[in-house]
């Protein structure tokens, strides 16, 4: 019976020794690979965060550009409206000048009309 107990204890020790050697071999083989994968995952996360920040900045810049374009368009429409309003008097004057008829030389007539308009 002592022999059987000794054999079972020896077998148990051999199994435990095999498990320890297997664990050490597996760890020494896979640890560098696992560390490398974790490093790459950390780099990917950093790049993703950087790209997300850049996309956010780009979205803000695009929004600012859109607002600026809308403001420019509104100012241009306002300027066009003001120009049309101020040009109405000039159009009316030009139409009146075209409708006036002065006998004689056309150059003299034109000079006379312009001088009259300018108050000369």
DSSP file (Angstrom, degrees, kcal/mol; ACC not computed):
  #  RESIDUE AA STRUCTURE BP1 BP2  ACC     N-H-->O    O-->H-N    N-H-->O    O-->H-N    TCO  KAPPA ALPHA  PHI   PSI    X-CA   Y-CA   Z-CA
    1    1 A X     >        0   0    0      0, 0.0     4,-2.2     0, 0.0     5,-0.2   0.000 360.0 360.0 360.0 -35.6    0.0    0.0    0.0
    2    2 A X  H  >  +     0   0    0      1,-0.2     4,-2.2     2,-0.2     5,-0.2   0.866 360.0  54.3 -61.0 -35.0    2.9    2.3    0.6
    3    3 A X  H  > S+     0   0    0      2,-0.2     4,-2.4     1,-0.2    -1,-0.2   0.901 107.7  48.9 -67.6 -40.4    4.1    1.7   -2.9
    4    4 A X  H  > S+     0   0    0      2,-0.2     4,-2.6     1,-0.2     5,-0.2   0.917 111.5  48.9 -66.9 -41.0    0.7    2.7   -4.3
    5    5 A X  H  X S+     0   0    0     -4,-2.2     4,-2.4     1,-0.2    -1,-0.2   0.893 111.8  50.0 -63.4 -40.4    0.6    5.9   -2.3
    6    6 A X  H  X S+     0   0    0     -4,-2.2     4,-2.5    -5,-0.2    -1,-0.2   0.903 111.5  48.1 -65.6 -41.1    4.1    6.7   -3.4
    7    7 A X  H  X S+     0   0    0     -4,-2.4     4,-2.7     2,-0.2    -2,-0.2   0.909 112.4  48.1 -67.2 -41.5    3.2    6.1   -7.0
    8    8 A X  H  X S+     0   0    0     -4,-2.6     4,-2.5     2,-0.2    -2,-0.2   0.908 113.5  47.9 -66.2 -41.3    0.1    8.3   -6.8
    9    9 A X  H  X S+     0   0    0     -4,-2.4     4,-2.5    -5,-0.2    -2,-0.2   0.917 113.1  48.2 -65.0 -42.9    2.0   11.0   -5.1
   10   10 A X  H  X S+     0   0    0     -4,-2.5     4,-2.6     2,-0.2    -2,-0.2   0.911 112.3  48.7 -62.9 -42.6    4.8   10.8   -7.7
   11   11 A X  H  X S+     0   0    0     -4,-2.7     4,-2.4     2,-0.2    -2,-0.2   0.902 111.5  50.3 -64.5 -39.8    2.2   10.9  -10.5
   12   12 A X  H  X S+     0   0    0     -4,-2.5     4,-2.5     2,-0.2    -2,-0.2   0.913 111.2  48.3 -63.4 -42.5    0.5   13.9   -8.9
   13   13 A X  H  X S+     0   0    0     -4,-2.5     4,-2.8     2,-0.2    -2,-0.2   0.905 111.5  50.0 -64.8 -40.8    3.9   15.7   -8.6
   14   14 A X  H  X S+     0   0    0     -4,-2.6     4,-2.5     2,-0.2    -2,-0.2   0.900 111.2  49.2 -64.0 -39.8    4.7   14.9  -12.2
   15   15 A X  H  X S+     0   0    0     -4,-2.4     4,-2.4     2,-0.2    -2,-0.2   0.929 113.3  46.4 -64.0 -44.8    1.3   16.2  -13.3
   16   16 A X  H  X S+     0   0    0     -4,-2.5     4,-2.4     2,-0.2    -2,-0.2   0.889 112.2  50.6 -65.4 -38.8    1.8   19.4  -11.3
   17   17 A X  H  X S+     0   0    0     -4,-2.8     4,-2.5     2,-0.2    -2,-0.2   0.900 110.9  49.8 -64.4 -40.2    5.3   19.7  -12.7
   18   18 A X  H  X S+     0   0    0     -4,-2.5     4,-2.5     2,-0.2    -2,-0.2   0.883 110.6  50.0 -64.2 -39.4    3.9   19.3  -16.2
   19   19 A X  H  X S+     0   0    0     -4,-2.4     4,-2.6     2,-0.2    -2,-0.2   0.915 111.6  47.9 -66.1 -41.6    1.2   21.9  -15.5
   20   20 A X  H  X S+     0   0    0     -4,-2.4     4,-2.5     2,-0.2    -2,-0.2   0.926 114.3  45.6 -65.2 -45.2    3.8   24.4  -14.2
   21   21 A X  H  X S+     0   0    0     -4,-2.5     4,-2.7     2,-0.2     5,-0.2   0.903 113.9  50.1 -65.4 -40.6    6.2   23.8  -17.2
   22   22 A X  H  X S+     0   0    0     -4,-2.5     4,-2.6     2,-0.2     5,-0.2   0.907 111.4  48.4 -63.7 -42.1    3.2   24.1  -19.6
   23   23 A X  H  X S+     0   0    0     -4,-2.6     4,-2.7     2,-0.2     5,-0.2   0.929 113.2  47.4 -63.7 -45.1    2.0   27.3  -18.0
   24   24 A X  H  X S+     0   0    0     -4,-2.5     4,-2.7     2,-0.2    -2,-0.2   0.925 114.0  47.2 -62.3 -44.7    5.6   28.8  -18.1
   25   25 A X  H  X S+     0   0    0     -4,-2.7     4,-1.6     2,-0.2    -2,-0.2   0.910 114.0  47.2 -64.6 -42.5    6.0   27.7  -21.8
   26   26 A X  H  X S+     0   0    0     -4,-2.6     4,-3.1    -5,-0.2     5,-0.3   0.928 114.1  47.2 -65.4 -44.5    2.6   29.1  -22.8
   27   27 A X  H  X S+     0   0    0     -4,-2.7     4,-2.4     1,-0.2     5,-0.2   0.922 112.0  49.2 -63.9 -44.6    3.2   32.4  -21.0
   28   28 A X  H  < S+     0   0    0     -4,-2.7     4,-0.4    -5,-0.2    -1,-0.2   0.801 117.5  42.4 -67.9 -26.6    6.7   32.9  -22.4
   29   29 A X  H  X S+     0   0    0     -4,-1.6     4,-0.6    -5,-0.2    -2,-0.2   0.914 124.0  32.1 -82.7 -46.3    5.4   32.2  -25.9
   30   30 A X  H  X S+     0   0    0     -4,-3.1     4,-2.9    -5,-0.2     5,-0.2   0.702 100.5  77.1 -89.9 -19.4    2.1   34.2  -25.9
   31   31 A X  H  X S+     0   0    0     -4,-2.4     4,-2.9    -5,-0.3     5,-0.2   0.924  97.0  46.4 -59.7 -47.4    3.0   37.1  -23.5
   32   32 A X  H  > S+     0   0    0     -4,-0.4     4,-2.4    -5,-0.2    -1,-0.2   0.905 114.5  48.8 -62.2 -38.5    5.0   39.0  -26.2
   33   33 A X  H  X S+     0   0    0     -4,-0.6     4,-2.3     2,-0.2    -2,-0.2   0.924 113.1  46.7 -64.9 -43.0    2.3   38.5  -28.7
   34   34 A X  H  X S+     0   0    0     -4,-2.9     4,-2.4     2,-0.2    -2,-0.2   0.911 112.1  50.4 -64.7 -42.8   -0.4   39.6  -26.2
   35   35 A X  H  X S+     0   0    0     -4,-2.9     4,-2.2    -5,-0.2    -2,-0.2   0.906 110.5  50.1 -61.2 -41.8    1.7   42.7  -25.3
   36   36 A X  H  X S+     0   0    0     -4,-2.4     4,-2.3    -5,-0.2    -2,-0.2   0.912 111.2  48.3 -63.3 -43.2    2.2   43.6  -28.9
   37   37 A X  H  X S+     0   0    0     -4,-2.3     4,-2.3     1,-0.2    -2,-0.2   0.885 111.2  50.3 -65.9 -38.2   -1.6   43.3  -29.6
   38   38 A X  H  X S+     0   0    0     -4,-2.4     4,-2.1     2,-0.2    -1,-0.2   0.885 109.9  50.9 -66.9 -37.6   -2.4   45.4  -26.5
   39   39 A X  H  X S+     0   0    0     -4,-2.2     4,-2.3     2,-0.2    -2,-0.2   0.916 111.2  47.9 -64.2 -43.7    0.1   48.1  -27.7
   40   40 A X  H  X S+     0   0    0     -4,-2.3     4,-2.6     2,-0.2    -2,-0.2   0.886 110.2  52.1 -65.1 -38.0   -1.5   48.1  -31.2
   41   41 A X  H  X S+     0   0    0     -4,-2.3     4,-2.2     2,-0.2    -1,-0.2   0.900 109.7  49.3 -64.2 -40.2   -5.0   48.4  -29.6
   42   42 A X  H  X S+     0   0    0     -4,-2.1     4,-2.2     2,-0.2    -2,-0.2   0.908 111.5  49.2 -65.6 -41.2   -3.8   51.4  -27.5
   43   43 A X  H  X S+     0   0    0     -4,-2.3     4,-2.6     2,-0.2    -2,-0.2   0.913 110.6  50.4 -63.3 -42.5   -2.4   53.0  -30.7
   44   44 A X  H  X S+     0   0    0     -4,-2.6     4,-2.8     1,-0.2    -2,-0.2   0.903 109.9  50.2 -62.4 -40.9   -5.6   52.4  -32.6
   45   45 A X  H  X S+     0   0    0     -4,-2.2     4,-2.5     2,-0.2    -1,-0.2   0.908 111.3  48.7 -64.4 -40.7   -7.6   54.0  -29.7
   46   46 A X  H  X S+     0   0    0     -4,-2.2     4,-2.3     2,-0.2    -2,-0.2   0.913 113.1  46.8 -65.4 -42.0   -5.3   57.0  -29.7
   47   47 A X  H  X S+     0   0    0     -4,-2.6     4,-2.9     2,-0.2     5,-0.2   0.911 111.8  51.4 -65.4 -41.9   -5.6   57.4  -33.5
   48   48 A X  H  X S+     0   0    0     -4,-2.8     4,-2.5     1,-0.2    -2,-0.2   0.925 111.0  47.6 -60.4 -45.1   -9.4   57.0  -33.3
   49   49 A X  H  X S+     0   0    0     -4,-2.5     4,-2.2     2,-0.2    -1,-0.2   0.899 112.2  50.2 -63.3 -40.2   -9.6   59.7  -30.6
   50   50 A X  H  X S+     0   0    0     -4,-2.3     4,-2.4     2,-0.2    -2,-0.2   0.928 111.8  47.4 -63.2 -45.1   -7.4   62.0  -32.7
   51   51 A X  H  X S+     0   0    0     -4,-2.9     4,-2.7     1,-0.2    -2,-0.2   0.878 110.0  53.1 -65.0 -37.4   -9.5   61.4  -35.8
   52   52 A X  H  X S+     0   0    0     -4,-2.5     4,-2.0    -5,-0.2    -1,-0.2   0.913 110.2  48.0 -63.5 -41.6  -12.7   62.0  -33.8
   53   53 A X  H  X S+     0   0    0     -4,-2.2     4,-2.4     2,-0.2    -2,-0.2   0.911 112.4  48.6 -63.9 -42.3  -11.3   65.3  -32.5
   54   54 A X  H  X S+     0   0    0     -4,-2.4     4,-2.7     1,-0.2    -2,-0.2   0.898 110.4  51.0 -65.1 -39.7  -10.3   66.4  -36.0
   55   55 A X  H  X S+     0   0    0     -4,-2.7     4,-2.4     2,-0.2    -1,-0.2   0.881 109.9  50.7 -64.6 -36.9  -13.7   65.5  -37.4
   56   56 A X  H  X S+     0   0    0     -4,-2.0     4,-2.2     2,-0.2    -2,-0.2   0.922 111.6  47.0 -66.0 -44.0  -15.3   67.6  -34.7
   57   57 A X  H  X S+     0   0    0     -4,-2.4     4,-2.7     2,-0.2    -2,-0.2   0.909 112.4  50.4 -62.7 -42.0  -13.0   70.5  -35.5
   58   58 A X  H  X S+     0   0    0     -4,-2.7     4,-2.6     1,-0.2    -2,-0.2   0.902 109.3  51.0 -64.7 -40.7  -13.8   70.1  -39.2
   59   59 A X  H  X S+     0   0    0     -4,-2.4     4,-2.2     2,-0.2    -1,-0.2   0.902 111.4  47.9 -62.3 -41.1  -17.5   70.0  -38.5
   60   60 A X  H  X S+     0   0    0     -4,-2.2     4,-2.5     2,-0.2    -2,-0.2   0.920 112.4  48.9 -65.3 -43.3  -17.2   73.2  -36.5
   61   61 A X  H  X S+     0   0    0     -4,-2.7     4,-2.5     1,-0.2    -2,-0.2   0.894 110.8  50.6 -63.8 -39.3  -15.2   74.9  -39.2
   62   62 A X  H  X S+     0   0    0     -4,-2.6     4,-2.3     2,-0.2    -1,-0.2   0.902 110.3  49.7 -65.0 -40.7  -17.7   73.8  -41.8
   63   63 A X  H  X S+     0   0    0     -4,-2.2     4,-2.4     2,-0.2    -2,-0.2   0.912 110.8  49.8 -62.6 -42.6  -20.5   75.2  -39.7
   64   64 A X  H  X S+     0   0    0     -4,-2.5     4,-2.5     1,-0.2    -2,-0.2   0.904 110.7  50.0 -62.7 -41.5  -18.6   78.5  -39.3
   65   65 A X  H  X S+     0   0    0     -4,-2.5     4,-2.5     2,-0.2    -1,-0.2   0.893 110.0  50.6 -64.1 -39.3  -18.1   78.7  -43.1
   66   66 A X  H  X S+     0   0    0     -4,-2.3     4,-2.3     2,-0.2    -2,-0.2   0.922 111.3  47.9 -64.4 -43.8  -21.8   78.0  -43.7
   67   67 A X  H  X S+     0   0    0     -4,-2.4     4,-2.4     2,-0.2    -2,-0.2   0.917 112.3  49.4 -62.6 -42.5  -22.7   80.8  -41.3
   68   68 A X  H  X S+     0   0    0     -4,-2.5     4,-2.6     1,-0.2    -2,-0.2   0.900 110.4  50.4 -64.1 -40.2  -20.2   83.2  -43.0
   69   69 A X  H  X S+     0   0    0     -4,-2.5     4,-2.4     2,-0.2    -1,-0.2   0.906 110.4  49.8 -64.1 -40.9  -21.6   82.3  -46.4
   70   70 A X  H  X S+     0   0    0     -4,-2.3     4,-2.3     2,-0.2    -2,-0.2   0.901 111.2  49.3 -64.0 -40.5  -25.1   83.0  -45.3
   71   71 A X  H  X S+     0   0    0     -4,-2.4     4,-2.6     2,-0.2    -2,-0.2   0.920 111.2  49.3 -63.8 -43.7  -24.1   86.4  -43.8
   72   72 A X  H  X S+     0   0    0     -4,-2.6     4,-2.6     1,-0.2    -2,-0.2   0.908 111.1  50.0 -62.0 -41.2  -22.3   87.3  -47.0
   73   73 A X  H  X S+     0   0    0     -4,-2.4     4,-2.5     2,-0.2    -1,-0.2   0.913 111.0  48.6 -64.4 -42.0  -25.3   86.4  -49.1
   74   74 A X  H  X S+     0   0    0     -4,-2.3     4,-2.2     2,-0.2    -2,-0.2   0.912 112.9  48.0 -64.2 -42.1  -27.6   88.5  -46.8
   75   75 A X  H  X S+     0   0    0     -4,-2.6     4,-2.7     2,-0.2    -2,-0.2   0.891 111.7  50.5 -65.2 -38.5  -25.2   91.4  -47.1
   76   76 A X  H  X S+     0   0    0     -4,-2.6     4,-2.5     2,-0.2    -2,-0.2   0.907 110.8  48.3 -66.1 -41.0  -25.0   91.1  -50.8
   77   77 A X  H  X S+     0   0    0     -4,-2.5     4,-2.3     2,-0.2    -1,-0.2   0.900 112.6  49.1 -64.9 -39.3  -28.8   91.0  -51.1
   78   78 A X  H  X S+     0   0    0     -4,-2.2     4,-2.5     2,-0.2    -2,-0.2   0.918 112.2  48.0 -64.6 -43.8  -29.0   94.1  -48.9
   79   79 A X  H  X S+     0   0    0     -4,-2.7     4,-2.7     2,-0.2    -2,-0.2   0.895 111.5  50.4 -64.3 -39.9  -26.4   95.9  -51.0
   80   80 A X  H  X S+     0   0    0     -4,-2.5     4,-2.5     2,-0.2    -1,-0.2   0.912 110.7  49.2 -63.6 -42.4  -28.3   94.9  -54.2
   81   81 A X  H  X S+     0   0    0     -4,-2.3     4,-2.2     2,-0.2    -2,-0.2   0.921 113.1  46.8 -63.1 -43.9  -31.5   96.2  -52.7
   82   82 A X  H  X S+     0   0    0     -4,-2.5     4,-2.7     2,-0.2    -2,-0.2   0.894 111.7  51.3 -64.8 -40.0  -29.9   99.5  -51.7
   83   83 A X  H  X S+     0   0    0     -4,-2.7     4,-1.8     2,-0.2    -2,-0.2   0.902 109.9  49.3 -64.8 -40.8  -28.2   99.8  -55.1
   84   84 A X  H  X S+     0   0    0     -4,-2.5     4,-0.9     2,-0.2    -1,-0.2   0.918 112.2  48.8 -63.3 -42.2  -31.6   99.3  -56.9
   85   85 A X  H >X S+     0   0    0     -4,-2.2     3,-0.6     1,-0.2     4,-0.5   0.921 114.2  44.4 -65.0 -43.3  -33.2  101.9  -54.7
   86   86 A X  H 3X S+     0   0    0     -4,-2.7     4,-0.7     1,-0.2     3,-0.4   0.773 110.0  57.1 -73.3 -23.5  -30.5  104.4  -55.2
   87   87 A X  H 3X S+     0   0    0     -4,-1.8     4,-2.9    -5,-0.2     5,-0.2   0.670  86.3  79.5 -80.1 -16.2  -30.4  103.7  -59.0
   88   88 A X  H <X S+     0   0    0     -4,-0.9     4,-2.5    -3,-0.6    -1,-0.2   0.909  93.9  47.8 -58.6 -42.3  -34.1  104.5  -59.4
   89   89 A X  H  X S+     0   0    0     -4,-0.5     4,-2.5    -3,-0.4    -1,-0.2   0.916 112.4  49.4 -64.0 -41.9  -33.4  108.3  -59.4
   90   90 A X  H  X S+     0   0    0     -4,-0.7     4,-2.7     2,-0.2    -2,-0.2   0.896 111.2  49.1 -65.3 -39.3  -30.6  107.8  -61.9
   91   91 A X  H  X S+     0   0    0     -4,-2.9     4,-2.8     2,-0.2    -1,-0.2   0.923 111.3  49.7 -64.0 -43.5  -32.8  105.7  -64.2
   92   92 A X  H  X S+     0   0    0     -4,-2.5     4,-2.3    -5,-0.2    -2,-0.2   0.923 112.7  47.1 -62.1 -43.0  -35.6  108.3  -64.0
   93   93 A X  H  X S+     0   0    0     -4,-2.5     4,-2.6     2,-0.2    -2,-0.2   0.917 112.2  50.0 -64.0 -43.7  -33.1  111.1  -64.8
   94   94 A X  H  X S+     0   0    0     -4,-2.7     4,-2.2     1,-0.2    -2,-0.2   0.911 110.8  49.3 -62.9 -42.1  -31.6  109.0  -67.7
   95   95 A X  H  X S+     0   0    0     -4,-2.8     4,-1.7     2,-0.2    -1,-0.2   0.909 111.3  49.5 -63.4 -41.1  -35.1  108.4  -69.1
   96   96 A X  H  X S+     0   0    0     -4,-2.3     4,-1.5     1,-0.2    -2,-0.2   0.907 110.5  50.8 -62.9 -41.7  -36.0  112.1  -68.8
   97   97 A X  H  < S+     0   0    0     -4,-2.6    -1,-0.2     1,-0.2    -2,-0.2   0.883 109.8  50.2 -64.3 -37.2  -32.8  113.0  -70.6
   98   98 A X  H  < S+     0   0    0     -4,-2.2    -1,-0.2     1,-0.2    -2,-0.2   0.836 110.8  49.5 -69.1 -31.0  -33.5  110.5  -73.4
   99   99 A X  H  < S+     0   0    0     -4,-1.7    -1,-0.2    -5,-0.2    -2,-0.2   0.740  89.9  94.0 -83.3 -21.7  -37.0  111.9  -73.9
  100  100 A X     <  -     0   0    0     -4,-1.5     2,-0.5    -5,-0.1    13,-0.0  -0.474  62.5-156.8 -69.5 139.9  -35.9  115.5  -74.1
  101  101 A X        -     0   0    0     -2,-0.2     2,-0.5     2,-0.0    -2,-0.1  -0.978  12.3-177.1-122.8 128.7  -35.4  116.8  -77.6
  102  102 A X        -     0   0    0     -2,-0.5     7,-0.1     2,-0.1     2,-0.1  -0.989  26.9-123.9-122.3 131.8  -33.2  119.7  -78.5
  103  103 A X  S    S+     0   0    0     -2,-0.5     2,-0.3     6,-0.1    -2,-0.0  -0.395  70.1  29.2 -71.6 149.4  -33.0  120.8  -82.0
  104  104 A X  S    S+     0   0    0     -2,-0.1    -2,-0.1     4,-0.0     2,-0.0  -0.705 101.9  13.3 109.8-155.2  -29.6  121.0  -83.7
  105  105 A X     >  -     0   0    0     -2,-0.3     4,-2.4     1,-0.1     5,-0.1  -0.326  59.4-139.8 -63.5 134.8  -26.3  119.2  -83.3
  106  106 A X  H  > S+     0   0    0      2,-0.2     4,-2.8     1,-0.2     5,-0.2   0.880 102.1  51.1 -66.2 -37.5  -26.5  116.0  -81.2
  107  107 A X  H  > S+     0   0    0      2,-0.2     4,-2.7     1,-0.2    -1,-0.2   0.927 112.2  45.9 -65.8 -43.7  -23.2  116.7  -79.5
  108  108 A X  H  > S+     0   0    0      2,-0.2     4,-2.5     1,-0.2    -2,-0.2   0.896 112.8  51.2 -64.7 -39.5  -24.3  120.2  -78.6
  109  109 A X  H  X S+     0   0    0     -4,-2.4     4,-2.4     2,-0.2    -2,-0.2   0.926 111.8  46.7 -64.0 -44.5  -27.7  118.9  -77.4
  110  110 A X  H  X S+     0   0    0     -4,-2.8     4,-2.7     2,-0.2     5,-0.2   0.919 113.0  49.1 -63.6 -44.3  -26.0  116.3  -75.2
  111  111 A X  H  X S+     0   0    0     -4,-2.7     4,-2.6     1,-0.2     5,-0.2   0.910 111.7  49.9 -61.7 -42.0  -23.6  118.8  -73.8
  112  112 A X  H  X S+     0   0    0     -4,-2.5     4,-2.3    -5,-0.2    -2,-0.2   0.909 111.5  47.6 -64.2 -42.5  -26.4  121.1  -73.1
  113  113 A X  H  X S+     0   0    0     -4,-2.4     4,-2.4     2,-0.2    -2,-0.2   0.920 113.9  47.1 -65.6 -43.6  -28.5  118.4  -71.3
  114  114 A X  H  X S+     0   0    0     -4,-2.7     4,-2.5     2,-0.2    -2,-0.2   0.918 113.1  48.5 -65.3 -42.8  -25.5  117.3  -69.2
  115  115 A X  H  X>S+     0   0    0     -4,-2.6     5,-2.9    -5,-0.2     4,-0.8   0.902 111.6  50.3 -63.0 -40.4  -24.6  120.9  -68.3
  116  116 A X  H  <5S+     0   0    0     -4,-2.3     3,-0.4    -5,-0.2    -1,-0.2   0.901 111.7  48.3 -62.6 -41.9  -28.3  121.5  -67.4
  117  117 A X  H  <5S+     0   0    0     -4,-2.4    -2,-0.2     1,-0.2    -1,-0.2   0.886 113.3  46.7 -66.6 -39.5  -28.3  118.4  -65.2
  118  118 A X  H  <5S-     0   0    0     -4,-2.5    -1,-0.2    -5,-0.2    -2,-0.2   0.554 114.5-117.0 -80.7  -7.5  -25.1  119.3  -63.5
  119  119 A X  T  <5       0   0    0     -4,-0.8    -3,-0.2    -3,-0.4    -4,-0.1   0.795 360.0 360.0  78.7  27.8  -26.3  122.8  -62.9
  120  120 A X      <       0   0    0     -5,-2.9    -4,-0.2    -6,-0.2    -5,-0.1   0.428 360.0 360.0 -92.4 360.0  -23.6  124.4  -65.0
